[in-house]
Each structure stands twice: as structure tokens, then as C-alpha cells.
Amino acid sequence: MRTLVNLLGCFSLLAATSAVAGPISINLNTPDSRNGALNATYAMQYNYNEGDINLSVTGWSYGVNKTKTCKRYNYWGQCAEYKTVTSVKQEIEQDYVGKWDGLGVEKTDSPNHAVDNEGGDFDMHLLSFDQMVIVDSLDMGWISNDSDVTVLAYTGTNFDSASLLGKKWQDLLGMGWSLVGNYYNVDYHPNSGKINAGKVVAQHWLVGAYNDVFGGFTGDNINKTGGNDYYKLKGITLDKPPVVEVPEPGALLLLALGLIGLGVRRRI
């Protein structure tokens, strides 16, 4: 009988085994294609293929209000010179992705073509995969001042990137997005690029300059330097979630019949 129990234990292990793949790195400096290209640097979407994984990267940030006012009046009270005043419009818009030693967001002068949070205009990259993945680490290229990062994962259902339009960043937590974490100086000075210690699994990820509407830093991640963050996202490392492999039904049936036969034989 003990033999039968042992064999049944082996049968249980065979019925459901877990296959774990190794880490996969994607160099964001070498896209396979681009959509909505403006020139050699800017495009609305960058596309990548690594093995059987497909990734698209788009850029998102707050919009800008532009107000035209008079800077100088002439003798007759007429405006002789105008000026344009810009302010942040807290509504998420899609923006260009640009590439210099990593991917930035927005087409504008340096350093704002990086991913940044200057003046409350928070930039984020949307990483959309064709399957569920675990993003483990970020590789930064160009960095200025600081590289504090906020990471969100979409844990809802039926995501559509158009759902981001016109929202505030804090609205996303009620729309299927979950905070993975806020990370201090990612891949900068003594800090590594490691994120997502909880091994969150998702198909869609938002990675951007630190945004305090999602809370502060925890554990060892303390914002020691402060100030604005400017960085370019150069690469990512990810894992596939473990896959449970189940044998074919016919093989299971033959194995079960064999075990039953062994049990009957021992009783004779």
C-alpha cells in the first residue's frame, strides 16, 4: 500500500508542474519599428520584439494651457507687444516619445524631453505587452539631478489607452490601476534598478517620474535629495509568470490505470 501512496504522490507532481523562464532584457534604444514617426528621433509609439514577447511604448503627460496677454502698451493704450503664459493643465494627454540615450517624453527643449516632473507636469511611459509579465528592474540612460520613479500596474480588465485621456494621475487608482511602488534614485549612484519586490503580474505598466499623489517612499527608499527628476528609460528586465503544465488527458489516464493495477497486484 505504501508503494501505491508513493506512486500517487509522484502522479500528483506530474499532473501539475511549474515551468519558470529566465529573466528577459529589452534594450529600448533599439526599437523594431515606430508608429506615428515625426522624424528620426520622435514618434508616437516605439515597438519591440524580444523572443515571443511584443512590447509597445507610448508617452503620456499633463497638457499645457497657453494664455496670450499684453506685455507692453503703446501711447494710445493699444497692445504693442504680446506674451504667452503657459500653465499646466491637469489632464493626461498622449505625447511624443523621443530617444537620446534612452526614451523620454515630450518634444521640447532639454531637459524637458526627458521623463520629468518639473512644475507638476508629470511624464510617464505606458509599457503595453502582448502577455502578462513581471517587470523586475529598470535601466536608466541619461539622468539629471535625480531619478525617483513611480510605477503603476493595470490589474483591472479590458484596458484601453484612450481611458487615460483627460484624467488626472490620481484618478487612475479608481480605474483598475494599482501602485507597484515609489522608488528613490533608480539605477543611480549606489542604488540598483530593482523594482516590484512583490512580483506584481500585469500586461500594462506605467513608469514615470515620481508623483507624490501616489504617496511617499517606503523602507530604504527615502527621497534624500529632493528636487525635480529627469531621466531617460534605456531598458527593462522582466520575467514571465510561472506556467502550470498539465499532462495530456490520455497520459494521465494511462498512468492512473497503471497505479490502480499495481495496487490490485499487491493485494493478491
Secondary structure, DSSP 8 states (H G I E B T S, - for coil): -HHHHHHHHHHHHHHSEEE----EEEETTS-SEEEEE-SSSEEEEEEEEETTEEEEEEEEEEEEEEEEEEEEE-TTS-EEEEEEEEEEEEEEEEE-EEESSSEEESSSSTTTTSEE-GGG--EEEEEEEEEEEEEEEEEEEEEES---EEEEEE-SSS--GGGGTT--GGGGGGTTEEEEEEESSTTSTT---B--TT---EEEEEEEE--GGG----TT----S-S--EEEEEEEEEE---EEE---HHHHHHHHHHHHHHHHHHH-
